């Protein structure tokens, strides 16, 4: 379920902010998109992936990892922004950090896709901000897609024969296997980190 509104009274926006209901809200060129809070499966998957990136990838890369941060068109905050599940920054883009939002594109955004959400509709926005890679992880089946920006358009990175998909920006490889998301450093042949193991509620 999602709600799109072209006009929302300022007092409603202030109320949503006050009670914390606006954490997933996005403004698409002045139109408010309100998404429900992610379910438990989404949160588990996002949390595990963020933990791996924070504690394994971040120290090696010198990068930064954030979740649910506002990513805005330069000069248009707060009229035009999206809220990816995760954002990866490398030092060449640290300058976009405005604390409350990022003014421009990070190196990588991660979208955990739920049925019927607006993940794919966000791609032109990310391309316009020069986000170099978008990772799309299917929440329910753990399938993963890496899209790389080439000449202003995203192209899907073709998996290797054994299913690994290379992320140039992060020097990681990802693949879906047996209903789990696997990650490893590029070129490593050792055991991969498994993310998204099914657990009972």
Z-matrix of the N, CA and C atoms (Angstrom, degrees):
N
C 1 1.447
C 2 1.518 1 109.37
N 3 1.331 2 116.38 1 141.91
C 4 1.448 3 121.27 2 174.91
C 5 1.512 4 108.57 3 -147.39
N 6 1.319 5 116.71 4 156.97
C 7 1.448 6 122.53 5 -179.75
C 8 1.514 7 108.03 6 -128.97
N 9 1.331 8 116.12 7 127.73
C 10 1.462 9 122.03 8 179.02
C 11 1.517 10 107.61 9 -118.29
N 12 1.342 11 117.24 10 126.88
C 13 1.457 12 121.03 11 -178.73
C 14 1.519 13 109.60 12 -132.60
N 15 1.340 14 115.48 13 128.86
C 16 1.459 15 120.21 14 178.76
C 17 1.520 16 111.54 15 -75.90
N 18 1.347 17 117.37 16 -28.18
C 19 1.459 18 120.24 17 177.81
C 20 1.514 19 109.41 18 -139.30
N 21 1.321 20 115.62 19 130.60
C 22 1.461 21 122.16 20 175.47
C 23 1.520 22 107.24 21 -129.90
N 24 1.334 23 118.26 22 127.15
C 25 1.464 24 120.04 23 -179.92
C 26 1.524 25 112.10 24 -56.93
N 27 1.324 26 118.07 25 141.06
C 28 1.473 27 120.78 26 -178.05
C 29 1.522 28 113.21 27 -54.85
N 30 1.334 29 117.45 28 -33.92
C 31 1.460 30 119.19 29 -178.93
C 32 1.531 31 111.33 30 -68.05
N 33 1.333 32 117.31 31 -29.61
C 34 1.467 33 120.39 32 176.82
C 35 1.527 34 109.76 33 -70.84
N 36 1.321 35 116.85 34 -42.44
C 37 1.463 36 120.35 35 177.37
C 38 1.527 37 110.57 36 -61.92
N 39 1.328 38 116.92 37 -42.50
C 40 1.465 39 120.39 38 179.45
C 41 1.521 40 110.86 39 -63.99
N 42 1.331 41 116.68 40 -40.30
C 43 1.471 42 120.87 41 178.73
C 44 1.521 43 111.06 42 -64.27
N 45 1.348 44 117.30 43 -44.36
C 46 1.463 45 120.78 44 179.54
C 47 1.527 46 110.65 45 -62.43
N 48 1.333 47 117.05 46 -38.98
C 49 1.464 48 120.69 47 178.33
C 50 1.532 49 110.75 48 -66.15
N 51 1.333 50 115.68 49 -41.80
C 52 1.462 51 120.82 50 -177.12
C 53 1.530 52 111.95 51 -62.79
N 54 1.325 53 117.05 52 -38.27
C 55 1.475 54 119.78 53 -177.80
C 56 1.528 55 112.73 54 -93.88
N 57 1.327 56 117.43 55 0.57
C 58 1.459 57 120.82 56 177.62
C 59 1.512 58 114.80 57 81.71
N 60 1.337 59 117.30 58 12.88
C 61 1.468 60 120.60 59 -178.19
C 62 1.521 61 112.87 60 -80.36
N 63 1.334 62 117.24 61 -5.30
C 64 1.461 63 120.75 62 -174.15
C 65 1.519 64 112.90 63 -97.24
N 66 1.321 65 118.67 64 7.96
C 67 1.467 66 120.50 65 -172.58
C 68 1.521 67 112.90 66 -62.35
N 69 1.320 68 117.91 67 -27.88
C 70 1.462 69 121.12 68 -179.64
C 71 1.530 70 112.12 69 -104.98
N 72 1.335 71 117.82 70 0.48
C 73 1.458 72 120.30 71 -179.66
C 74 1.521 73 110.58 72 -64.45
N 75 1.322 74 115.74 73 145.81
C 76 1.457 75 122.37 74 175.10
C 77 1.522 76 108.58 75 -132.18
N 78 1.322 77 116.21 76 149.66
C 79 1.457 78 121.57 77 175.99
C 80 1.517 79 107.68 78 -113.81
N 81 1.328 80 115.98 79 115.93
C 82 1.462 81 121.74 80 -178.72
C 83 1.531 82 107.65 81 -104.63
N 84 1.314 83 116.04 82 96.74
C 85 1.463 84 121.01 83 178.44
C 86 1.522 85 110.46 84 50.87
N 87 1.342 86 115.57 85 47.97
C 88 1.454 87 121.42 86 176.81
C 89 1.508 88 115.75 87 87.34
N 90 1.334 89 118.69 88 -3.13
C 91 1.461 90 122.53 89 179.00
C 92 1.527 91 108.70 90 -106.62
N 93 1.329 92 116.82 91 126.38
C 94 1.453 93 121.59 92 -176.33
C 95 1.528 94 111.14 93 -81.66
N 96 1.331 95 115.90 94 128.64
C 97 1.463 96 122.74 95 174.93
C 98 1.525 97 107.43 96 -113.80
N 99 1.331 98 116.06 97 117.93
C 100 1.463 99 121.08 98 -178.64
C 101 1.521 100 109.31 99 -109.26
N 102 1.327 101 115.99 100 117.08
C 103 1.465 102 121.16 101 179.30
C 104 1.521 103 109.15 102 -106.42
N 105 1.332 104 117.44 103 148.13
C 106 1.466 105 118.97 104 176.37
C 107 1.515 106 111.25 105 -70.22
N 108 1.318 107 115.71 106 162.87
C 109 1.459 108 120.46 107 175.94
C 110 1.519 109 109.85 108 -61.69
N 111 1.330 110 117.98 109 145.69
C 112 1.468 111 120.25 110 -179.85
C 113 1.521 112 111.05 111 -67.76
N 114 1.351 113 114.86 112 149.69
C 115 1.461 114 118.48 113 -179.94
C 116 1.528 115 110.60 114 -76.46
N 117 1.328 116 116.17 115 179.34
C 118 1.460 117 120.94 116 -175.52
C 119 1.520 118 111.85 117 -62.13
N 120 1.343 119 117.67 118 -41.96
C 121 1.463 120 120.39 119 -179.52
C 122 1.530 121 111.09 120 -61.22
N 123 1.322 122 116.38 121 -41.09
C 124 1.465 123 121.76 122 177.56
C 125 1.528 124 110.24 123 -62.34
N 126 1.319 125 116.28 124 -47.89
C 127 1.461 126 120.06 125 -177.91
C 128 1.527 127 111.97 126 -64.31
N 129 1.332 128 116.77 127 -40.19
C 130 1.468 129 119.96 128 178.36
C 131 1.525 130 110.78 129 -61.35
N 132 1.342 131 115.87 130 -47.47
C 133 1.460 132 120.64 131 -178.51
C 134 1.526 133 111.02 132 -63.71
N 135 1.323 134 116.31 133 -45.75
C 136 1.466 135 120.88 134 179.27
C 137 1.526 136 111.27 135 -61.92
N 138 1.328 137 116.80 136 -43.23
C 139 1.457 138 120.70 137 -178.49
C 140 1.513 139 112.89 138 -64.38
N 141 1.334 140 117.07 139 -42.44
C 142 1.470 141 120.73 140 179.17
C 143 1.523 142 111.34 141 -65.83
N 144 1.323 143 115.93 142 -42.38
C 145 1.463 144 120.05 143 179.99
C 146 1.529 145 110.21 144 -65.94
N 147 1.316 146 117.07 145 -42.60
C 148 1.461 147 120.01 146 178.41
C 149 1.528 148 110.98 147 -62.29
N 150 1.330 149 117.19 148 -41.71
C 151 1.467 150 120.49 149 -179.58
C 152 1.525 151 110.84 150 -61.16
N 153 1.342 152 116.84 151 -44.58
C 154 1.465 153 119.73 152 178.24
C 155 1.525 154 110.73 153 -60.28
N 156 1.337 155 116.15 154 -47.36
C 157 1.465 156 119.76 155 -177.27
C 158 1.530 157 111.65 156 -65.66
N 159 1.308 158 117.43 157 -38.28
C 160 1.467 159 120.92 158 -179.52
C 161 1.527 160 112.40 159 -68.39
N 162 1.327 161 116.17 160 -42.89
C 163 1.463 162 118.85 161 -170.12
C 164 1.528 163 114.17 162 -99.84
N 165 1.319 164 117.65 163 -14.87
C 166 1.463 165 121.07 164 178.40
C 167 1.531 166 111.75 165 -112.08
N 168 1.319 167 116.55 166 -50.94
C 169 1.475 168 119.57 167 -175.93
C 170 1.528 169 112.57 168 -78.94
N 171 1.319 170 117.99 169 -45.61
C 172 1.465 171 122.10 170 -174.49
C 173 1.536 172 113.07 171 -56.18
N 174 1.346 173 120.33 172 -49.51
C 175 1.471 174 118.88 173 -178.28
C 176 1.527 175 113.53 174 -62.85
N 177 1.329 176 116.82 175 -33.39
C 178 1.468 177 119.93 176 -178.65
C 179 1.514 178 112.47 177 -77.83
N 180 1.320 179 116.79 178 -33.33
C 181 1.468 180 120.69 179 -173.76
C 182 1.521 181 113.42 180 -91.62
N 183 1.340 182 116.77 181 -20.67
C 184 1.461 183 119.61 182 -171.31
C 185 1.512 184 112.39 183 75.76
N 186 1.342 185 116.03 184 11.54
C 187 1.452 186 120.63 185 -178.22
C 188 1.513 187 113.05 186 -88.31
N 189 1.318 188 115.11 187 -172.39
C 190 1.466 189 122.60 188 178.24
C 191 1.523 190 109.20 189 -133.14
N 192 1.327 191 115.14 190 150.48
C 193 1.464 192 122.13 191 -178.55
C 194 1.524 193 108.55 192 -127.34
N 195 1.326 194 116.46 193 130.84
C 196 1.461 195 121.53 194 178.27
C 197 1.525 196 109.17 195 -134.64
N 198 1.329 197 115.40 196 153.37
C 199 1.463 198 118.64 197 173.69
C 200 1.522 199 109.52 198 -120.41
N 201 1.329 200 114.50 199 143.14
C 202 1.458 201 123.28 200 175.87
C 203 1.523 202 112.73 201 49.14
N 204 1.337 203 115.86 202 52.68
C 205 1.459 204 122.01 203 175.91
C 206 1.530 205 108.68 204 -102.81
N 207 1.311 206 116.88 205 146.85
C 208 1.468 207 121.58 206 178.38
C 209 1.525 208 110.00 207 -72.68
N 210 1.318 209 116.60 208 129.09
C 211 1.467 210 122.79 209 176.63
C 212 1.526 211 106.79 210 -116.02
N 213 1.336 212 116.34 211 114.02
C 214 1.458 213 120.96 212 -169.22
C 215 1.519 214 113.01 213 -116.76
N 216 1.325 215 115.04 214 152.40
C 217 1.457 216 121.79 215 170.55
C 218 1.527 217 108.86 216 -65.15
N 219 1.330 218 119.04 217 131.92
C 220 1.463 219 120.33 218 179.35
C 221 1.520 220 112.28 219 -52.47
N 222 1.341 221 114.96 220 129.59
C 223 1.455 222 120.96 221 178.82
C 224 1.507 223 115.15 222 78.88
N 225 1.360 224 118.67 223 2.34
C 226 1.462 225 119.85 224 -174.55
C 227 1.525 226 112.85 225 -124.58
N 228 1.333 227 117.91 226 15.57
C 229 1.463 228 119.58 227 172.95
C 230 1.532 229 108.63 228 -73.67
N 231 1.351 230 118.84 229 134.08
C 232 1.465 231 129.05 230 2.42
C 233 1.525 232 113.57 231 -103.68
N 234 1.328 233 117.45 232 32.04
C 235 1.463 234 120.78 233 -176.73
C 236 1.523 235 113.76 234 -86.28
N 237 1.344 236 117.83 235 -16.61
C 238 1.467 237 119.19 236 -176.25
C 239 1.528 238 108.97 237 -150.76
N 240 1.338 239 115.89 238 99.78
C 241 1.464 240 120.05 239 -179.69
C 242 1.524 241 110.07 240 -153.11
N 243 1.335 242 114.95 241 158.74
C 244 1.464 243 122.98 242 174.52
C 245 1.529 244 107.74 243 -127.44
N 246 1.333 245 115.68 244 163.47
C 247 1.464 246 121.09 245 -178.49
C 248 1.529 247 108.72 246 -127.28
N 249 1.332 248 118.20 247 89.79
C 250 1.463 249 119.97 248 177.20
C 251 1.534 250 110.56 249 -66.71
N 252 1.329 251 115.80 250 161.41
C 253 1.462 252 118.96 251 176.12
C 254 1.524 253 110.75 252 -65.72
N 255 1.331 254 116.74 253 -45.71
C 256 1.460 255 121.57 254 178.37
C 257 1.521 256 109.52 255 -136.52
N 258 1.324 257 115.45 256 151.25
C 259 1.462 258 122.35 257 179.18
C 260 1.519 259 108.11 258 -132.88
N 261 1.331 260 117.27 259 133.76
C 262 1.455 261 122.52 260 177.74
C 263 1.525 262 109.08 261 -116.73
N 264 1.336 263 114.62 262 127.12
C 265 1.457 264 121.48 263 179.12
C 266 1.514 265 109.70 264 -117.61
N 267 1.306 266 116.37 265 135.47
C 268 1.453 267 122.47 266 169.68
C 269 1.531 268 108.40 267 -104.15
N 270 1.342 269 118.18 268 162.87
C 271 1.464 270 119.92 269 -173.50
C 272 1.526 271 115.20 270 -53.69
N 273 1.339 272 118.25 271 -29.89
C 274 1.459 273 119.22 272 -178.96
C 275 1.529 274 112.91 273 -65.32
N 276 1.355 275 117.22 274 -13.40
C 277 1.463 276 119.81 275 -179.33
C 278 1.530 277 113.43 276 -122.13
N 279 1.304 278 117.75 277 14.70
C 280 1.463 279 119.66 278 177.83
C 281 1.524 280 111.64 279 -59.31
N 282 1.315 281 117.76 280 -26.59
C 283 1.458 282 121.95 281 -175.82
C 284 1.514 283 114.97 282 -67.65
N 285 1.342 284 118.96 283 -10.54
C 286 1.469 285 120.10 284 179.97
C 287 1.526 286 112.21 285 -83.05
N 288 1.330 287 117.48 286 -6.65
C 289 1.461 288 122.15 287 -174.18
C 290 1.531 289 110.90 288 -74.28
N 291 1.348 290 115.76 289 116.87
C 292 1.466 291 121.89 290 176.12
C 293 1.530 292 110.47 291 -112.96
N 294 1.302 293 117.46 292 20.06
C 295 1.460 294 126.04 293 179.48
C 296 1.526 295 112.07 294 71.56
N 297 1.325 296 119.34 295 -63.05
C 298 1.462 297 120.91 296 178.98
C 299 1.522 298 111.93 297 -77.00
N 300 1.321 299 116.52 298 -24.01
C 301 1.461 300 120.86 299 -178.44
C 302 1.519 301 108.66 300 -156.12
N 303 1.336 302 115.05 301 165.09
C 304 1.455 303 121.46 302 171.33
C 305 1.522 304 107.78 303 -102.01
N 306 1.313 305 116.07 304 128.41
C 307 1.458 306 120.79 305 -179.49
C 308 1.524 307 108.75 306 -95.32
N 309 1.331 308 114.72 307 89.04
C 310 1.455 309 121.00 308 -175.94
C 311 1.515 310 110.75 309 115.76
N 312 1.327 311 114.61 310 -177.16
C 313 1.458 312 120.13 311 -171.20
C 314 1.508 313 114.85 312 -87.73
N 315 1.334 314 117.48 313 133.41
C 316 1.465 315 121.00 314 168.88
C 317 1.527 316 110.16 315 -73.87
N 318 1.315 317 116.79 316 177.76
C 319 1.464 318 120.02 317 179.13
C 320 1.520 319 111.60 318 -69.22
N 321 1.338 320 116.02 319 -43.84
C 322 1.471 321 121.39 320 -176.54
C 323 1.522 322 108.93 321 -138.50
N 324 1.333 323 116.26 322 138.44
C 325 1.461 324 120.28 323 165.95
C 326 1.522 325 107.90 324 -118.68
N 327 1.329 326 114.87 325 146.91
C 328 1.461 327 121.91 326 178.42
C 329 1.519 328 107.97 327 -116.92
N 330 1.312 329 116.05 328 126.09
C 331 1.457 330 122.02 329 175.83
C 332 1.528 331 108.46 330 -116.81
N 333 1.323 332 116.13 331 121.01
C 334 1.459 333 120.71 332 172.67
C 335 1.513 334 106.59 333 -91.79
N 336 1.317 335 115.46 334 113.70
C 337 1.461 336 120.77 335 -168.22
C 338 1.525 337 111.46 336 -90.62
N 339 1.319 338 114.50 337 124.64
C 340 1.457 339 122.23 338 172.56
C 341 1.525 340 108.53 339 -100.40
N 342 1.332 341 118.31 340 152.79
C 343 1.468 342 119.77 341 178.52
C 344 1.526 343 111.58 342 -54.66
N 345 1.327 344 115.42 343 129.49
C 346 1.459 345 120.63 344 175.63
C 347 1.516 346 115.55 345 80.96
N 348 1.329 347 118.80 346 5.60
C 349 1.466 348 118.41 347 -179.81
C 350 1.530 349 110.79 348 -82.97
N 351 1.324 350 116.85 349 -173.50
C 352 1.464 351 121.57 350 -171.73
C 353 1.528 352 112.85 351 -107.90
N 354 1.312 353 117.40 352 25.82
C 355 1.463 354 120.69 353 -177.80
C 356 1.524 355 112.09 354 -52.67
N 357 1.319 356 117.10 355 -53.69
C 358 1.466 357 119.52 356 -174.47
C 359 1.528 358 112.17 357 -69.40
N 360 1.339 359 116.84 358 -28.45
C 361 1.457 360 119.22 359 177.39
C 362 1.528 361 111.78 360 -68.72
N 363 1.331 362 118.10 361 -18.32
C 364 1.466 363 121.44 362 179.57
C 365 1.530 364 113.16 363 -80.78
N 366 1.320 365 117.31 364 -15.89
C 367 1.464 366 119.36 365 -172.62
C 368 1.532 367 114.08 366 -58.69
N 369 1.336 368 120.21 367 -43.21
C 370 1.480 369 118.20 368 177.94
C 371 1.528 370 112.47 369 -60.54
N 372 1.332 371 117.31 370 -35.48
C 373 1.463 372 120.33 371 177.21
C 374 1.523 373 110.40 372 -62.92
N 375 1.328 374 116.91 373 -48.10
C 376 1.462 375 120.45 374 179.86
C 377 1.530 376 111.28 375 -63.10
N 378 1.323 377 117.05 376 -39.19
C 379 1.461 378 120.12 377 178.37
C 380 1.526 379 110.55 378 -63.16
N 381 1.332 380 116.57 379 -40.18
C 382 1.464 381 120.54 380 178.97
C 383 1.516 382 113.31 381 -64.18
N 384 1.339 383 116.80 382 -23.90
C 385 1.468 384 121.56 383 177.75
C 386 1.525 385 111.99 384 -93.71
N 387 1.330 386 117.55 385 3.11
C 388 1.460 387 122.52 386 179.98
C 389 1.534 388 112.29 387 64.50
N 390 1.337 389 116.93 388 35.73
C 391 1.466 390 120.62 389 170.19
C 392 1.525 391 106.56 390 -68.89
N 393 1.317 392 117.24 391 119.47
C 394 1.457 393 120.19 392 -168.70
C 395 1.525 394 113.62 393 -73.69
N 396 1.345 395 116.31 394 -32.13
C 397 1.467 396 119.80 395 177.92
C 398 1.519 397 110.36 396 -139.97
N 399 1.324 398 115.11 397 145.35
C 400 1.458 399 122.57 398 170.58
C 401 1.523 400 107.50 399 -123.99
N 402 1.332 401 116.03 400 124.77
C 403 1.460 402 121.17 401 172.86
C 404 1.520 403 107.58 402 -99.26
N 405 1.313 404 116.50 403 128.04
C 406 1.467 405 121.76 404 177.20
C 407 1.520 406 107.52 405 -116.27
N 408 1.327 407 115.68 406 116.85
C 409 1.461 408 121.95 407 -179.49
C 410 1.518 409 108.05 408 -112.86
N 411 1.321 410 116.63 409 122.06
C 412 1.459 411 120.77 410 178.18
C 413 1.528 412 109.28 411 -74.52
N 414 1.315 413 115.55 412 119.11
C 415 1.458 414 121.02 413 -174.32
C 416 1.526 415 113.52 414 -55.71
N 417 1.324 416 117.20 415 -45.69
C 418 1.461 417 119.98 416 -169.30
C 419 1.517 418 114.14 417 -85.38
N 420 1.332 419 118.24 418 -27.09
C 421 1.467 420 120.08 419 -176.08
C 422 1.523 421 112.65 420 -118.88
N 423 1.334 422 116.87 421 -2.37
C 424 1.469 423 123.32 422 176.10
C 425 1.521 424 113.90 423 65.42
N 426 1.324 425 118.35 424 13.22
C 427 1.461 426 119.73 425 174.21
C 428 1.525 427 108.31 426 -64.68
N 429 1.340 428 116.26 427 147.89
C 430 1.460 429 119.80 428 -177.39
C 431 1.525 430 110.16 429 -131.17
N 432 1.314 431 114.56 430 143.98
C 433 1.462 432 121.97 431 177.39
C 434 1.526 433 107.37 432 -133.49
N 435 1.314 434 116.64 433 134.55
C 436 1.467 435 121.23 434 174.05
C 437 1.519 436 107.27 435 -113.17
N 438 1.318 437 115.26 436 123.64
C 439 1.463 438 120.82 437 177.53
C 440 1.523 439 108.92 438 -111.14
N 441 1.327 440 114.60 439 128.38
C 442 1.469 441 122.36 440 -177.30
C 443 1.525 442 108.59 441 -108.86
N 444 1.341 443 116.14 442 136.40
C 445 1.464 444 120.82 443 -178.97
C 446 1.520 445 109.99 444 -78.46
N 447 1.333 446 115.77 445 121.07
C 448 1.462 447 122.54 446 178.91
C 449 1.523 448 108.48 447 -132.52
N 450 1.320 449 116.59 448 115.71
C 451 1.467 450 121.65 449 -179.89
C 452 1.526 451 111.86 450 54.02
N 453 1.332 452 115.88 451 41.30
C 454 1.455 453 120.74 452 174.75
C 455 1.509 454 116.12 453 82.41
N 456 1.338 455 116.69 454 2.62
C 457 1.470 456 120.71 455 -178.39
C 458 1.522 457 108.85 456 -131.65
N 459 1.330 458 116.26 457 143.68
C 460 1.463 459 119.66 458 179.02
C 461 1.525 460 111.32 459 -82.79
N 462 1.326 461 114.08 460 132.86
C 463 1.466 462 121.37 461 174.98
C 464 1.517 463 107.97 462 -120.30
N 465 1.328 464 116.74 463 136.60
C 466 1.456 465 120.89 464 179.10
C 467 1.522 466 110.05 465 -70.14
N 468 1.319 467 116.27 466 132.92
C 469 1.462 468 121.43 467 177.06
C 470 1.528 469 107.99 468 -75.74
N 471 1.316 470 116.16 469 128.36
C 472 1.466 471 121.27 470 -176.22
C 473 1.528 472 109.07 471 -77.21
N 474 1.335 473 117.17 472 128.81
C 475 1.472 474 119.20 473 178.43
C 476 1.519 475 111.92 474 -67.13
N 477 1.332 476 115.60 475 155.76
C 478 1.460 477 121.03 476 173.15
C 479 1.526 478 109.34 477 -71.72
N 480 1.324 479 115.86 478 176.87
C 481 1.465 480 120.52 479 -178.54
C 482 1.525 481 112.16 480 -59.18
N 483 1.333 482 117.48 481 -30.87
C 484 1.459 483 119.72 482 179.52
C 485 1.528 484 112.86 483 -99.85
N 486 1.335 485 116.27 484 16.93
C 487 1.454 486 120.86 485 169.66
C 488 1.509 487 117.25 486 93.43
N 489 1.327 488 118.95 487 -3.10
C 490 1.459 489 120.84 488 -178.66
C 491 1.523 490 111.07 489 -76.15
N 492 1.329 491 115.52 490 137.90
C 493 1.459 492 122.85 491 178.58
C 494 1.525 493 107.73 492 -115.39
N 495 1.320 494 117.31 493 124.73
C 496 1.461 495 121.93 494 -176.30
C 497 1.525 496 111.42 495 -84.97
N 498 1.320 497 115.66 496 134.90
C 499 1.449 498 123.04 497 170.32
C 500 1.531 499 107.60 498 -105.71
N 501 1.321 500 116.01 499 107.88
C 502 1.468 501 120.76 500 -178.72
C 503 1.522 502 110.26 501 -63.93
N 504 1.320 503 117.37 502 -40.35
C 505 1.464 504 121.31 503 -175.58
C 506 1.523 505 112.88 504 -63.96
N 507 1.326 506 116.82 505 -36.22
C 508 1.470 507 119.60 506 -172.85
C 509 1.520 508 113.59 507 -106.68
N 510 1.337 509 118.45 508 -7.63
C 511 1.463 510 122.14 509 -173.71
C 512 1.529 511 111.22 510 56.97
N 513 1.333 512 115.16 511 37.12
C 514 1.457 513 122.23 512 174.69
C 515 1.515 514 109.21 513 -118.09
N 516 1.326 515 114.81 514 162.37
C 517 1.458 516 121.83 515 171.73
C 518 1.526 517 108.02 516 -124.33
N 519 1.328 518 115.97 517 142.23
C 520 1.455 519 122.03 518 -178.33
C 521 1.517 520 109.25 519 -128.78
N 522 1.318 521 115.40 520 150.29
C 523 1.461 522 119.17 521 169.95
C 524 1.522 523 109.25 522 -159.50
N 525 1.318 524 115.59 523 157.21
C 526 1.455 525 122.22 524 172.79
C 527 1.524 526 107.84 525 -98.23
N 528 1.327 527 115.93 526 132.34
C 529 1.460 528 119.91 527 -179.73
C 530 1.520 529 109.36 528 -150.39
N 531 1.325 530 116.33 529 124.87
C 532 1.460 531 122.19 530 177.99
C 533 1.528 532 111.86 531 54.25
N 534 1.328 533 116.54 532 39.80
C 535 1.455 534 120.47 533 177.30
C 536 1.507 535 114.89 534 73.87
N 537 1.336 536 117.36 535 18.38
C 538 1.458 537 122.79 536 -179.33
C 539 1.525 538 108.66 537 -130.59
N 540 1.334 539 117.10 538 146.88
C 541 1.454 540 122.34 539 174.00
C 542 1.519 541 108.15 540 -89.33
N 543 1.331 542 117.15 541 126.30
C 544 1.456 543 121.88 542 178.96
C 545 1.526 544 109.96 543 -112.11
N 546 1.337 545 116.26 544 143.12
C 547 1.463 546 122.32 545 177.20
C 548 1.520 547 109.48 546 -134.99
N 549 1.327 548 114.57 547 148.32
C 550 1.463 549 120.81 548 173.98
C 551 1.520 550 108.15 549 -157.38
N 552 1.326 551 116.20 550 164.02
C 553 1.455 552 120.11 551 174.79
C 554 1.525 553 109.34 552 -67.68
N 555 1.306 554 116.35 553 144.99
C 556 1.466 555 120.20 554 -179.37
C 557 1.520 556 110.54 555 -58.71
N 558 1.331 557 115.89 556 132.79
C 559 1.455 558 121.62 557 176.97
C 560 1.506 559 114.58 558 84.44
N 561 1.330 560 118.97 559 -4.09
C 562 1.461 561 120.49 560 179.15
C 563 1.516 562 110.38 561 -83.39
N 564 1.309 563 115.73 562 141.63
C 565 1.462 564 120.10 563 179.52
C 566 1.523 565 112.15 564 -105.11
N 567 1.326 566 116.48 565 -1.71
C 568 1.464 567 119.96 566 -177.19
C 569 1.523 568 112.23 567 -74.91
N 570 1.335 569 116.59 568 -175.60
C 571 1.465 570 120.62 569 -178.91
C 572 1.524 571 111.49 570 -64.57
N 573 1.309 572 115.77 571 141.87
C 574 1.463 573 121.14 572 -179.51
C 575 1.523 574 109.78 573 -89.49
N 576 1.326 575 114.97 574 158.98
C 577 1.460 576 121.38 575 171.59
C 578 1.517 577 107.67 576 -79.88
N 579 1.327 578 116.42 577 131.61
C 580 1.465 579 121.71 578 -178.53
C 581 1.521 580 109.40 579 -104.14
N 582 1.330 581 115.81 580 127.30
C 583 1.459 582 122.77 581 -176.03
C 584 1.522 583 108.96 582 -124.35
N 585 1.328 584 114.79 583 135.53
C 586 1.458 585 118.89 584 176.04
C 587 1.516 586 113.83 585 93.09
N 588 1.334 587 116.95 586 26.12
C 589 1.460 588 119.19 587 174.00
C 590 1.527 589 108.25 588 -59.05
N 591 1.307 590 116.55 589 138.51
C 592 1.459 591 120.30 590 -178.80
C 593 1.526 592 110.08 591 -69.72
N 594 1.325 593 115.08 592 137.53
C 595 1.467 594 120.24 593 175.90
C 596 1.523 595 109.04 594 -131.39
N 597 1.293 596 115.77 595 156.17
C 598 1.453 597 119.23 596 178.27
C 599 1.523 598 110.06 597 -74.81
N 600 1.338 599 117.58 598 146.66
C 601 1.466 600 119.75 599 178.83
C 602 1.521 601 111.56 600 -63.77
